Structure formats: C-alpha cells, structure tokens
Amino acid sequence: MGENKSTNNFDWSKMIIGLALLLCAITLALIAVTLRPVAKWANLQTTCIEQESEKAPISWAVRKCNGRSKVYQIKEPMKNN
C-alpha cells in the first residue's frame, strides 16, 4: 500500500520546471522571429559594403551604406576676402 501512495502523488516541482522551460522556449522563439528584420538589414549592409569597397576604402563604404557619406565629406574652408 505504501507504493500506491507514492505513485499517485503529483510532483508539482517537475510541473513548474516544465512550464518554466516551455515559457523560456516560447520567449526565445519570439526573440528569434523579431530579430529576422535585423538579420535581413545586416545582410543588405554586408552586400552594400562589399560592392562599395571595390571602389573606395572600407571606412568610406560603411559610411556610404549607412547613408552618411555627405556628413563626412571634406568641405573647403571659407576664405575671407
């Protein structure tokens, strides 16, 4: 009779650990799905930098692919007449 009592006993700690692991798995899946646009953007940046670095240094290619090439242009200093 002692064995029947132990087999019918429900182990709540295993149930809680199982639910916690399931929640962690769902959370990681959601993070992976939300990072997909960032991965797509990174692939496009890599392609752009590879193409632009054939014509210019890598630092300039990175600036150009980020849309900041005009910010880094060297401007002539204004001359006082």
C-alpha positions in Angstrom: 0.0 0.0 0.0 2.9 2.3 0.5 3.8 2.1 -3.2 0.3 3.2 -4.3 0.5 6.4 -2.3 3.9 7.4 -3.9 2.7 6.7 -7.5 -0.4 8.8 -7.1 1.5 11.7 -5.6 1.7 14.5 -8.2 5.2 16.2 -8.3 4.5 19.9 -8.5 8.1 20.9 -8.7 8.6 19.0 -12.0 5.4 20.6 -13.4 6.6 24.1 -12.5 10.1 23.4 -14.0 8.4 22.1 -17.2 6.2 25.1 -17.5 9.2 27.4 -16.9 11.2 25.6 -19.7 8.2 25.9 -22.0 7.9 29.6 -21.3 11.7 30.1 -22.0 11.4 28.2 -25.3 8.5 30.3 -26.4 10.3 33.5 -25.4 13.4 32.6 -27.3 11.3 31.7 -30.4 9.7 35.1 -30.2 13.1 36.8 -29.9 14.3 34.9 -33.0 11.3 36.0 -35.0 11.6 39.6 -34.1 15.3 39.7 -35.0 14.7 38.5 -38.5 14.4 42.1 -40.0 17.7 43.0 -38.3 19.4 40.0 -39.9 17.9 41.0 -43.3 19.3 44.5 -42.9 22.7 43.2 -41.9 22.9 41.0 -45.0 22.0 44.0 -47.1 24.6 46.1 -45.4 27.2 43.4 -46.0 26.4 43.3 -49.7 26.5 47.1 -50.0 29.8 47.3 -48.2 31.3 44.6 -50.4 30.2 46.4 -53.5 31.3 49.8 -52.4 34.7 48.7 -51.0 35.8 47.8 -54.5 35.8 51.5 -55.4 36.7 53.1 -52.1 38.2 52.3 -48.7 36.1 50.2 -46.4 35.6 53.0 -43.9 34.1 55.2 -46.7 32.0 52.2 -47.9 30.5 51.8 -44.4 29.6 55.5 -44.2 28.1 55.4 -47.7 26.0 52.3 -46.9 24.8 53.9 -43.7 23.6 57.0 -45.7 26.1 59.3 -44.0 28.6 59.9 -46.8 27.5 63.6 -47.2 28.2 64.2 -43.5 31.8 63.1 -43.8 32.7 65.0 -47.0 35.6 67.3 -46.6 34.5 70.9 -47.2 36.7 73.7 -48.3 37.2 76.3 -45.6 35.6 79.6 -46.3 38.0 82.3 -47.4 37.8 85.8 -46.1 38.2 88.4 -48.9 
